[in-house]
Amino acid sequence: MTSREMSTVPADPKQWTKEDVASWLTEKGFQQYAEVFIEHEITGSMLLQLDRESLAELIPILAHVLTVHEHIQELK
């Protein structure tokens, strides 16, 4: 995500839209999952509630589940 794109995303992840979450995933290098998160309507507040088991239902690769989970923990 460019600094220009980041400036339009609320600083508080709880306020993120599903599109903001998709942009965040793309910035973290997981753009292949952005559409799945949009389809499941994962907003920022929902993202912060996802545990590893829930992520595993959205992301098929365990290493990616663990890494995305770590990134989510950094947002809290």
Secondary structure, 3 states (H helix, E strand, C coil): CCHHHHHHCCCCHHHCCHHHHHHHHHHCCCHHHHHHHHHCCCCHHHHCCCCHHHHHHHCCCHHHHHHHHHHHHHHC
